């Protein structure tokens, strides 16, 4: 076997491994209820984190939030990342938050990198364009909707963007970038959780389905939104 062929096969193996890592990470929870329960835990951690003051004070200003309890990233030369998340939207009339719709979030990136990382991520959907993107069959962050890192601490302004990303992470990577990540609905999970065929819009906009097992998560987000009065500056 020639050296060039060995290199090609090695590159193919690395690409395949990274893609498999993304696929595996999107199955990081065995069922949607486990994801809902962990989303409650993660949201509580963000509320208690002293670096997440801006996040806490501006939950009420978001049109929706997307909670990814575990975004996995692992790779060598070629990196893959992925996870499952729950989307809740705000009812602008009542201030209450919807039942969750389920999604996958993943990407594959190239570069000199080594190590592994697990991050907790919450996206704040700030604009109608961002919300419309979340309700499509699939979209890419940074291409179909603008995304930026959310402000950390207090006394800062947010740049004009569709989606703000907040992350808490530990691992070999210095940080996490979700630019280029693809978000798609988990239709089978949405159907199984609500016992009927349903779309994300049916869940978070039209409020056509309910599941009381998600009431704890909804209450946490609703309570935080009603506790704060800070207005975001664009």
C-alpha positions as CSV (number, residue, x, y, z in Angstrom):
1,X,0.0,0.0,0.0
2,X,1.4,3.4,-1.0
3,X,2.0,6.2,1.5
4,X,-0.5,8.4,-0.3
5,X,-3.2,5.7,0.0
6,X,-2.4,5.3,3.7
7,X,-2.8,9.0,4.2
8,X,-6.1,9.0,2.4
9,X,-7.4,6.1,4.4
10,X,-6.2,7.7,7.7
11,X,-8.0,11.0,6.8
12,X,-11.2,9.0,6.0
13,X,-11.0,7.2,9.3
14,X,-10.6,10.5,11.2
15,X,-13.5,12.1,9.4
16,X,-15.7,9.0,10.0
17,X,-14.8,9.0,13.6
18,X,-15.6,12.6,14.1
19,X,-19.0,12.3,12.3
20,X,-19.8,9.2,14.5
21,X,-18.9,11.2,17.6
22,X,-21.4,13.9,16.6
23,X,-24.1,11.3,15.9
24,X,-23.4,9.5,19.2
25,X,-23.5,12.8,21.1
26,X,-26.9,13.7,19.7
27,X,-28.2,10.6,21.4
28,X,-26.7,11.6,24.8
29,X,-30.1,11.1,26.6
30,X,-32.1,7.9,26.4
31,X,-35.5,9.7,26.3
32,X,-36.9,13.2,26.1
33,X,-37.9,13.2,29.8
34,X,-34.3,12.7,30.8
35,X,-33.4,15.7,28.7
36,X,-36.2,17.8,30.2
37,X,-35.0,16.9,33.8
38,X,-31.4,17.8,33.0
39,X,-32.5,21.0,31.3
40,X,-34.0,22.1,34.6
41,X,-30.8,21.3,36.4
42,X,-28.7,23.2,33.9
43,X,-31.0,26.3,33.9
44,X,-30.7,26.4,37.7
45,X,-26.9,26.3,37.4
46,X,-27.0,29.2,35.0
47,X,-29.2,31.2,37.4
48,X,-26.7,30.6,40.3
49,X,-23.5,31.2,38.3
50,X,-22.1,34.6,39.3
51,X,-20.8,35.1,35.7
52,X,-24.3,34.8,34.3
53,X,-25.7,38.0,35.7
54,X,-26.6,39.4,32.3
55,X,-28.2,36.1,31.3
56,X,-30.4,36.1,34.5
57,X,-31.4,39.7,34.1
58,X,-32.5,39.4,30.5
59,X,-34.3,36.0,30.3
60,X,-37.5,38.0,30.1
61,X,-36.3,39.8,26.9
62,X,-35.8,36.6,24.9
63,X,-38.4,35.3,22.6
64,X,-37.3,31.8,23.4
65,X,-34.4,29.9,25.0
66,X,-32.8,26.7,23.8
67,X,-31.2,24.6,26.5
68,X,-28.5,22.0,25.5
69,X,-27.5,20.2,28.8
70,X,-24.6,18.5,27.2
71,X,-22.8,19.6,24.0
72,X,-20.0,17.1,23.4
73,X,-16.9,18.0,21.5
74,X,-14.1,15.6,20.8
75,X,-11.5,15.2,18.1
76,X,-7.9,15.2,16.8
77,X,-7.2,17.3,13.7
78,X,-11.0,17.0,12.9
79,X,-13.4,18.0,15.6
80,X,-17.0,17.0,16.0
81,X,-19.6,18.4,18.3
82,X,-23.2,17.6,19.0
83,X,-26.0,17.4,21.5
84,X,-29.8,17.4,22.1
85,X,-31.7,20.4,23.4
86,X,-35.1,21.7,24.4
87,X,-36.7,24.9,23.1
88,X,-39.2,26.9,25.1
89,X,-40.8,30.2,23.9
90,X,-42.3,33.1,25.8
91,X,-46.0,34.0,25.6
92,X,-45.7,37.8,25.2
93,X,-49.2,38.2,26.6
94,X,-49.0,36.2,29.8
95,X,-45.2,36.0,30.4
96,X,-45.5,32.2,30.7
97,X,-43.2,29.8,28.8
98,X,-44.2,27.0,26.5
99,X,-43.8,23.3,26.8
100,X,-40.5,22.1,25.2
101,X,-39.8,21.1,21.6
102,X,-36.8,18.8,21.1
103,X,-33.9,19.4,18.7
104,X,-30.4,18.1,17.8
105,X,-27.5,20.5,17.4
106,X,-24.2,19.4,15.8
107,X,-21.3,20.3,13.6
108,X,-18.0,19.1,12.2
109,X,-15.0,21.4,12.2
110,X,-11.4,21.1,10.8
111,X,-8.3,22.4,12.5
112,X,-5.4,21.7,14.8
113,X,-7.1,20.6,18.0
114,X,-6.9,17.8,20.4
115,X,-8.8,16.8,23.5
116,X,-12.4,16.6,24.5
117,X,-15.0,18.9,26.1
118,X,-18.6,18.7,27.4
119,X,-20.4,22.0,27.6
120,X,-23.7,23.2,29.0
121,X,-25.2,25.7,26.5
122,X,-28.2,28.0,26.5
123,X,-29.2,30.0,23.4
124,X,-31.3,33.1,23.9
125,X,-33.4,33.7,20.8
126,X,-33.7,37.5,20.6
127,X,-35.3,38.4,17.2
128,X,-38.2,37.2,15.0
129,X,-35.6,36.0,12.4
130,X,-34.0,33.9,15.1
131,X,-37.3,32.5,16.1
132,X,-38.4,31.8,12.5
133,X,-35.1,29.9,12.0
134,X,-35.8,27.7,15.0
135,X,-39.1,26.7,13.5
136,X,-37.7,25.5,10.2
137,X,-36.8,21.9,9.3
138,X,-33.1,22.8,9.7
139,X,-30.8,25.8,9.9
140,X,-27.2,26.8,10.4
141,X,-26.0,29.2,13.1
142,X,-24.1,32.1,11.6
143,X,-25.6,31.6,8.1
144,X,-29.3,31.5,8.4
145,X,-29.4,33.4,11.7
146,X,-26.6,35.5,13.3
147,X,-25.1,34.2,16.5
148,X,-22.7,35.8,19.1
149,X,-21.4,35.0,22.5
150,X,-23.7,36.3,25.2
151,X,-22.4,39.0,27.6
152,X,-20.7,37.8,30.8
153,X,-21.1,39.8,34.0
154,X,-23.0,43.1,34.4
155,X,-22.9,46.5,32.9
156,X,-22.5,45.4,29.3
157,X,-24.5,45.8,26.1
158,X,-25.3,43.0,23.7
159,X,-24.4,43.4,20.0
160,X,-27.3,43.3,17.6
161,X,-27.7,39.6,16.8
162,X,-30.5,37.0,16.3
163,X,-29.2,34.5,18.9
164,X,-27.0,35.0,22.0
165,X,-25.0,31.9,23.1
166,X,-24.1,31.3,26.8
167,X,-21.9,28.3,27.7
168,X,-20.4,26.7,30.8
169,X,-17.7,24.3,29.9
170,X,-14.7,22.2,31.1
171,X,-12.2,20.2,29.2
172,X,-9.1,20.4,27.0
173,X,-10.6,23.0,24.7
174,X,-10.2,26.6,25.7
175,X,-13.8,27.4,24.7
176,X,-16.6,26.4,22.4
177,X,-17.7,27.9,19.1
178,X,-21.1,27.1,17.7
179,X,-20.7,29.1,14.5
180,X,-21.8,26.8,11.7
181,X,-23.7,24.3,14.0
182,X,-26.8,22.9,12.5
183,X,-30.0,22.7,14.5
184,X,-32.8,20.4,13.5
185,X,-36.1,19.2,15.2
186,X,-36.1,15.7,16.8
187,X,-39.5,14.8,15.3
188,X,-39.7,11.3,16.8
189,X,-39.0,12.7,20.3
190,X,-41.6,15.4,19.9
191,X,-44.2,12.9,18.8
192,X,-43.4,10.4,21.6
193,X,-43.3,13.0,24.3
194,X,-46.7,14.4,23.4
195,X,-48.3,11.2,22.2
196,X,-49.2,12.5,18.7
197,X,-47.6,13.9,15.5
198,X,-46.6,17.5,16.2
199,X,-44.3,20.2,15.0
200,X,-42.2,22.6,17.0
201,X,-44.6,25.4,16.0
202,X,-47.5,23.4,17.3
203,X,-45.7,23.1,20.7
204,X,-44.1,26.4,21.3
205,X,-46.3,28.8,19.3
206,X,-49.7,27.3,19.0
207,X,-49.7,25.5,22.3
208,X,-51.6,22.5,20.9
209,X,-50.0,19.9,23.2
210,X,-49.0,19.6,26.8
211,X,-47.1,17.3,29.1
212,X,-47.2,18.0,32.8
213,X,-43.8,16.3,33.3
214,X,-42.3,19.5,31.8
215,X,-44.0,21.8,34.3
216,X,-41.0,22.1,36.6
217,X,-38.8,23.4,33.7
218,X,-41.5,25.8,32.5
219,X,-42.0,27.1,36.1
220,X,-38.2,27.7,36.5
221,X,-38.0,29.8,33.4
222,X,-41.2,31.6,33.9
223,X,-40.2,32.5,37.5
224,X,-36.9,33.9,36.4
225,X,-38.4,36.0,33.7
226,X,-40.9,37.6,36.0
227,X,-38.2,38.3,38.7
228,X,-36.1,40.7,36.5
229,X,-36.9,44.0,34.9
230,X,-33.7,44.8,33.1
231,X,-34.1,45.9,29.5
232,X,-31.7,44.8,26.9
233,X,-29.9,47.5,24.9
234,X,-29.3,46.9,21.2
